[in-house]
Amino acid sequence: MVYLDHAASTPLRPEARDAWLAAAELTGNASSVHGAGQALRRVLEDARERVAAVLGCDPIEVVFTSGGTESVNLGIKGSWWAREQGPQAIVLPDGEHHATLDTVEWLASAQGADVRSVRLRLDGAVDLDAFVEALPGAALATALVANNEVGSVSDVAGLASASADAGVPLHLDAVGAIAHVPLDFSGLRGGGKDAGGLVALSVAGHKVGAPVGTGALVVSRYARMSAVLHGGGQQRGLRSGTPDVPGAAALAVALDLTATEREAESRRLRALADRLGAGIRAVVPQATLLGSADQRLPGHVHVLFPDALGETLLFLLDHAGVQVSTGSACQAGIAEPSHVVLALGYGDREARSVLRITLGRSTTETDVDAFLEALPDAHRRAAASSARAGSRS
């Protein structure tokens, strides 16, 4: 099996697994005041300090969560519910992850939020000028650090600075980017003590080799934010529930290793991705690589095959032992056209004709070669299937 879907989830790191097991052997609750509880508390706070060091924030600003979706919901809903009465607008770039899109859609339909859409550039990054134009008087803004489909990295420093100038709280979704993009939360905030500018940053463990179900939201100590989960108020009153100490320990180890390896690993992955992209164009000259040519996550290769449906290609490649994904969201088993590709100005047909191939720590040259070996037959058969379907329509 050749696994080339690391943007969906990357393999568990052995060191993270060992950290989880070591913490899981401890008995107690980190909120208890007896010795066993305090032993767990020390493990938890050590993990918080390590995560903070990687993300460039203070330990008190790290709120451990169950993953990216919860982090995004807390960052957006928490900021919305804590806003002063008056502003109703949420600044939302096109092409965001569904964790964000669905959260904002719910706030719009259930609570009257006014959504201000922001166009993407042709390469898939957020258009900074359009973002700036949408900010005045908004309640909050949110944006991906890097688009989770095409991999283009946005100007997050510009987004954070513009939000601070406008006095608008900003949430950044770094779930798909943190494995490859170094982020300094305090630096992006610029030292400001008001409630505008960057106030929250989401990350998820399974993107960096920690267990599924781990994650964190960095929340500025100056942010106005309401809780989504209520109960014991264990984490600054923002997130209630018995702390997942093993998960926090594993996340800290995985983020540590990611930060240490990031520069060298990015060079390696970029070389592999360039080789893969060149190989695809050699096999299918009409294929188009989407996303930024130079400001893109190093392991991302997002390809439009104009004569073949991505879903068919995925099935045929999977049958050949190569696992990738389409660029479309797949909810309840129903493939949909990629909303990102639509946001780039393509039509419905093109939005159904993409593959997202993402490389990671375990990817080798042999894996790239295996994909390129399987592609010609898969593409030939997928194109023939599309041609037959077109002739019947």
C-alpha positions in Angstrom: 0.0 0.0 0.0 1.2 3.5 -0.9 -0.3 6.2 1.3 -0.3 9.7 -0.2 -3.1 11.3 1.8 -1.1 12.9 4.7 -3.2 16.1 4.6 -6.1 13.9 5.8 -4.1 12.3 8.6 -0.5 11.3 9.0 0.9 8.2 10.7 1.2 8.1 14.4 4.8 8.9 15.6 6.3 6.2 17.8 7.5 8.8 20.2 4.0 10.3 20.6 2.5 6.8 21.1 5.1 6.2 23.9 4.3 9.5 25.6 0.6 8.6 25.5 1.2 5.2 27.0 3.5 6.5 29.7 0.9 9.1 30.8 -2.0 6.6 30.5 -0.2 4.4 33.1 -0.7 7.2 35.7 -3.8 6.9 37.8 -6.0 9.9 38.8 -7.5 13.1 37.6 -5.3 16.2 36.9 -7.9 18.3 38.7 -7.6 16.4 41.9 -5.5 17.9 44.8 -4.0 14.7 46.1 -0.6 13.4 45.1 -1.8 11.2 42.2 -3.8 14.1 40.7 -0.9 16.5 41.1 1.5 14.0 39.4 -0.9 14.1 36.4 -1.1 17.9 36.6 2.6 18.1 36.3 2.6 16.1 33.1 -0.3 18.2 31.8 1.4 21.5 32.5 4.7 20.3 31.1 2.8 19.4 27.9 1.2 22.9 27.9 4.6 24.5 28.2 6.1 22.5 25.3 3.2 23.2 23.0 3.4 26.9 23.9 7.1 26.9 23.1 6.4 25.5 19.6 3.5 27.9 18.8 5.1 31.0 20.3 2.6 31.8 23.0 2.4 31.7 26.8 1.5 28.4 28.4 -1.7 29.9 29.9 -2.9 30.6 26.4 -2.9 26.9 25.4 -6.3 25.2 25.6 -6.2 21.5 24.9 -9.1 20.2 22.8 -10.3 17.1 21.1 -8.9 18.2 17.7 -9.2 20.7 14.9 -13.0 20.8 14.6 -13.5 21.6 18.3 -10.7 24.2 18.2 -12.3 25.9 15.2 -15.7 25.9 16.9 -14.4 27.3 20.1 -12.3 30.0 18.3 -15.2 31.2 16.1 -18.3 30.6 18.3 -16.5 31.7 21.4 -15.4 35.0 19.8 -18.9 35.5 18.4 -20.7 34.9 21.7 -18.3 37.2 23.6 -18.6 40.1 21.2 -20.0 43.4 22.3 -23.6 44.0 21.1 -23.8 45.7 17.7 -21.4 44.1 15.2 -23.0 41.2 13.4 -20.6 40.5 10.5 -18.1 37.6 10.2 -15.4 38.0 7.6 -15.1 34.6 5.9 -12.8 33.8 3.0 -14.1 31.5 0.2 -12.6 28.0 0.3 -12.3 27.6 4.0 -12.4 24.1 5.6 -15.9 22.8 6.4 -15.2 23.0 10.1 -15.3 26.8 9.6 -17.8 27.0 6.8 -20.4 24.9 8.7 -19.8 26.8 12.0 -20.3 30.2 10.3 -23.3 28.9 8.4 -24.9 27.9 11.7 -24.2 31.2 13.3 -25.8 32.9 10.3 -28.9 30.7 10.2 -29.4 30.3 13.9 -28.1 33.5 15.4 -28.3 36.1 12.6 -24.6 36.6 11.7 -24.0 38.5 8.6 -21.4 36.8 6.5 -18.9 38.9 4.5 -17.3 36.7 1.9 -13.7 37.3 0.8 -12.5 36.1 -2.6 -9.5 33.9 -3.1 -6.6 34.8 -5.4 -6.3 32.6 -8.5 -3.6 30.5 -6.7 -6.0 29.8 -3.7 -4.5 32.1 -1.1 -6.7 34.7 0.6 -6.9 38.0 -1.3 -5.4 40.4 1.3 -6.9 43.5 -0.3 -10.4 42.0 -0.3 -9.9 40.8 3.3 -9.0 44.3 4.4 -12.0 45.8 2.6 -14.3 43.4 4.5 -13.0 44.1 8.0 -14.5 47.5 9.1 -17.2 47.1 11.7 -17.0 43.3 11.7 -17.5 41.2 14.8 -14.7 38.7 13.9 -12.7 37.3 11.1 -11.3 33.8 10.4 -8.9 32.4 7.8 -6.9 29.3 6.9 -3.2 29.7 7.2 -2.9 27.4 4.2 -5.7 26.1 2.0 -6.3 22.5 2.9 -7.0 21.4 -0.7 -4.6 23.3 -3.0 -2.1 24.0 -0.2 -1.5 27.7 -0.9 -0.2 29.6 2.1 -1.8 33.0 2.8 -0.1 36.1 4.0 -1.0 35.5 7.7 1.2 38.4 8.9 -0.8 40.7 6.7 -4.1 39.2 7.8 -3.2 39.6 11.5 -1.9 43.1 11.0 -5.0 44.2 9.1 -7.3 42.7 11.7 -5.4 44.5 14.5 -5.6 47.8 12.7 -9.4 47.3 12.3 -9.8 46.2 15.9 -11.4 42.9 14.7 -10.7 39.6 16.5 -9.0 37.1 14.1 -9.0 33.3 14.3 -6.5 31.4 12.2 -7.0 27.8 11.3 -3.5 26.3 11.2 -4.7 22.6 11.4 -3.3 21.7 7.9 -0.4 24.1 8.0 1.3 23.5 11.3 3.4 20.5 10.1 5.0 22.7 7.5 4.7 26.4 8.5 6.4 27.8 11.6 4.0 30.1 13.4 4.7 32.6 16.2 1.5 33.5 17.9 2.9 36.3 20.0 4.8 37.7 17.0 1.7 37.7 14.8 -0.2 39.5 17.6 2.4 42.2 17.6 2.3 42.7 21.4 -1.2 44.3 21.4 -3.3 44.1 24.5 -6.7 44.8 23.0 -9.2 42.3 21.9 -8.6 42.9 18.2 -6.0 41.2 15.9 -5.1 37.6 16.2 -6.9 36.1 19.2 -7.0 32.4 18.5 -5.1 29.7 16.5 -6.3 26.1 15.9 -4.1 23.0 15.6 -4.8 19.3 15.5 -2.7 16.4 16.6 -3.3 13.9 13.9 -1.7 16.2 11.3 1.6 16.1 13.0 1.8 12.4 14.2 -0.1 12.7 17.5 -3.2 10.5 18.1 -6.5 11.3 16.5 -8.6 13.2 19.1 -5.9 15.6 20.3 -5.5 19.2 19.5 -5.3 22.7 20.9 -6.6 26.2 20.5 -4.3 29.1 21.4 -6.4 31.8 23.0 -4.8 35.2 23.7 -4.8 36.2 27.3 -6.4 39.5 26.1 -9.2 37.9 24.1 -12.9 38.1 24.9 -14.1 34.5 24.4 -17.0 32.5 25.7 -17.0 28.8 26.4 -18.7 26.2 24.1 -18.5 23.4 26.6 -19.5 24.1 30.2 -18.9 22.2 33.4 -15.9 22.4 35.6 -14.2 25.2 33.7 -10.9 23.4 33.9 -9.0 25.4 31.2 -9.5 29.1 32.0 -13.2 28.6 32.0 -13.0 28.2 28.2 -13.1 24.4 28.0 -14.6 22.1 30.6 -14.0 18.4 31.1 -11.5 16.0 32.6 -8.2 16.9 31.0 -6.9 14.3 28.5 -3.3 14.2 29.9 -2.1 11.3 27.7 -3.4 13.2 24.6 -1.7 16.4 25.7 1.6 14.6 26.3 1.5 13.0 22.9 0.6 16.2 21.2 3.5 18.0 22.8 6.0 15.4 21.7 4.7 15.4 18.2 4.8 19.2 17.9 8.3 19.2 19.3 9.5 16.7 16.8 7.7 18.5 14.0 9.4 21.8 14.8 12.8 20.2 15.0 12.4 18.4 11.7 10.4 21.0 9.8 13.1 22.8 7.8 14.9 19.7 6.5 11.6 17.8 6.0 10.1 20.6 4.0 13.1 20.6 1.6 12.8 16.8 1.2 9.0 16.9 0.6 9.3 19.8 -1.9 11.8 17.9 -3.9 9.5 14.8 -3.9 6.4 17.0 -4.8 8.3 18.6 -7.7 9.3 15.2 -9.0 5.7 14.0 -8.7 4.3 17.1 -10.4 6.7 16.8 -13.3 5.9 13.1 -13.6 2.2 13.8 -13.8 2.6 16.4 -16.5 4.7 13.9 -18.5 2.0 11.2 -18.3 -1.0 13.6 -18.7 0.2 16.7 -20.5 -3.3 18.3 -20.2 -3.3 18.1 -16.4 -3.1 21.4 -14.5 -1.4 21.8 -11.1 -3.5 24.1 -9.0 -2.2 26.3 -6.1 0.7 28.6 -5.7 3.9 27.7 -7.5 6.2 28.8 -4.6 4.0 29.7 -1.6 2.5 26.2 -1.1 2.7 23.5 1.5 5.8 21.5 0.5 4.0 18.1 0.3 0.9 19.3 -1.6 0.2 18.4 -5.2 -3.3 19.3 -6.3 -4.1 18.3 -9.9 -7.0 19.0 -12.3 -7.5 16.3 -14.8 -9.9 17.9 -17.3 -10.9 14.6 -19.0 -11.4 12.4 -16.0 -13.5 12.5 -12.8 -11.4 12.6 -9.6 -13.7 10.1 -7.9 -13.1 7.5 -10.6 -9.3 8.2 -10.6 -9.3 7.7 -6.8 -11.1 4.4 -7.0 -8.8 3.1 -9.8 -5.6 4.2 -8.0 -6.9 2.7 -4.7 -7.5 -0.6 -6.5 -3.9 -0.4 -7.7 -2.7 0.1 -4.1 -2.1 3.9 -4.2 -4.2 6.0 -1.8 -4.9 9.6 -2.5 -8.0 11.9 -2.1 -10.2 14.0 -4.3 -10.2 17.7 -3.8 -13.9 17.5 -2.9 -15.5 17.3 0.5 -17.1 13.9 1.0 -19.9 14.0 3.5 -22.0 11.0 4.4 -20.4 9.1 1.5 -21.6 11.6 -1.1 -18.9 13.1 -3.3 -19.4 16.8 -4.0 -17.6 19.2 -6.3 -14.7 20.9 -4.6 -15.9 24.3 -3.2 -12.3 25.4 -3.3 -11.9 24.8 -7.1 -15.3 26.5 -7.6 -13.9 29.5 -5.6 -11.0 29.6 -8.0 -13.4 30.3 -10.9 -13.7 26.8 -12.4 -16.9 25.1 -13.3 -18.7 22.2 -11.7 -17.1 19.7 -14.1 -13.6 20.8 -13.2 -14.5 20.9 -9.5 -15.2 17.1 -9.8 -12.0 16.4 -11.7 -9.3 16.9 -9.2 -7.0 14.8 -7.0 -5.2 16.0 -3.9 -1.9 14.1 -3.4 -0.2 14.9 -0.1 3.2 13.7 1.0 4.4 13.2 4.5 7.2 11.9 6.8 6.8 8.3 5.6 6.7 9.2 1.9 9.7 7.9 -0.2 10.8 8.2 -3.8 9.5 4.6 -4.2 6.0 5.8 -3.2 6.2 8.6 -5.8 7.4 6.1 -8.4 4.5 3.8 -7.5 2.0 6.6 -8.1 3.5 7.5 -11.4 3.5 3.9 -12.5 -0.2 3.4 -11.6 -1.4 6.7 -13.1 -1.3 6.0 -16.8 -3.7 3.0 -16.7 -5.9 4.7 -14.1 -6.1 7.9 -16.1 -6.8 6.0 -19.4 -9.6 4.1 -17.8 -11.1 7.1 -16.0 -11.0 9.2 -19.1 -12.7 6.5 -21.1 -15.4 6.2 -18.4 -15.9 10.0 -18.5 -16.1 9.9 -22.3 -18.8 7.2 -22.2 -20.8 9.0 -19.6 -20.5 12.2 -21.7 -21.8 10.5 -24.8 -24.9 9.3 -22.9 -25.8 12.6 -21.5 
